[in-house]
Amino acid sequence: MAKQPAVCTNVIDGDTFKTNVEVRIRFARVNAPSINTPEGRKAKALLESLILSKSVTYEVVTRDTYGCAVAEVWVDSRNVNDAMRDAGYK
């Protein structure tokens, strides 16, 4: 699938967000802790700092069992999936 532009409108947790064009996007290759944990809230805060209210480009690589898009995501030329993995969310 081709890369698509969007704006992040809501960060749900450390590896899932909503945009103005796609109901919900999960990060490919990223696994953040549950939002109900201190580490999960830290992951969400990091993701918010990287993408909330920003223009993103995403490329859907698959859909999960719930129909959620699983994608690679960029802000400008920075791969946000890689940034989250570099922070330890693998």
C-alpha positions in Angstrom: 0.0 0.0 0.0 1.2 3.5 -0.8 2.1 6.1 1.9 -0.8 8.2 3.1 -0.8 11.6 4.8 -2.8 12.3 7.9 -2.8 14.3 11.2 -2.5 12.5 14.6 -5.6 13.6 16.5 -5.4 11.3 19.5 -2.7 9.0 21.1 -4.5 6.0 22.7 -1.5 4.3 24.2 2.2 3.8 23.5 1.7 2.0 20.2 -1.8 3.1 18.9 -3.2 6.4 17.7 -6.1 7.9 15.7 -5.8 10.2 12.8 -8.2 12.4 10.9 -8.4 9.8 8.1 -8.0 6.4 9.6 -10.0 5.2 12.6 -7.0 3.6 14.4 -3.4 2.9 13.6 -1.1 0.5 15.5 2.7 0.7 15.0 4.3 -2.2 13.2 7.3 -3.7 15.0 6.4 -1.8 18.3 5.0 -3.3 21.5 4.5 -0.9 24.3 3.4 -1.9 27.8 -0.3 -1.7 28.9 -1.5 1.9 29.4 -2.5 0.8 32.9 1.1 0.6 34.0 3.6 3.4 34.8 5.8 2.2 31.9 2.8 2.3 29.6 1.9 5.9 30.5 5.6 6.8 29.9 5.4 5.2 26.4 2.2 7.1 25.7 3.8 10.4 26.8 6.7 9.7 24.5 4.5 8.9 21.5 2.4 12.1 22.2 5.6 14.2 22.1 6.5 12.6 18.8 3.2 12.7 16.8 0.3 14.4 18.6 -1.3 17.1 16.4 1.5 16.6 13.8 1.3 15.7 10.2 2.3 12.1 9.7 2.8 9.8 6.8 1.9 6.2 7.2 2.1 3.0 5.2 -0.2 0.2 6.1 1.6 -3.2 6.2 -1.3 -5.3 7.4 -4.5 -5.3 9.5 -4.7 -6.9 13.0 -7.5 -9.3 14.0 -9.7 -6.3 15.0 -9.3 -4.6 11.6 -6.9 -1.9 12.9 -4.3 -0.7 10.4 -0.8 -1.8 11.4 1.7 0.7 9.8 5.0 2.3 9.5 4.7 5.9 10.5 6.9 9.0 9.7 7.0 12.6 10.9 8.9 14.5 8.3 11.7 12.0 7.4 11.9 10.4 10.9 10.5 6.9 11.2 8.5 7.0 14.4 8.4 3.2 14.7 12.2 3.2 14.9 12.2 6.0 17.4 9.9 4.0 19.7 12.0 0.9 19.3 15.1 2.9 20.1 13.4 3.9 23.3 13.0 0.2 24.2 9.5 -0.6 23.0 10.2 -3.7 20.8 
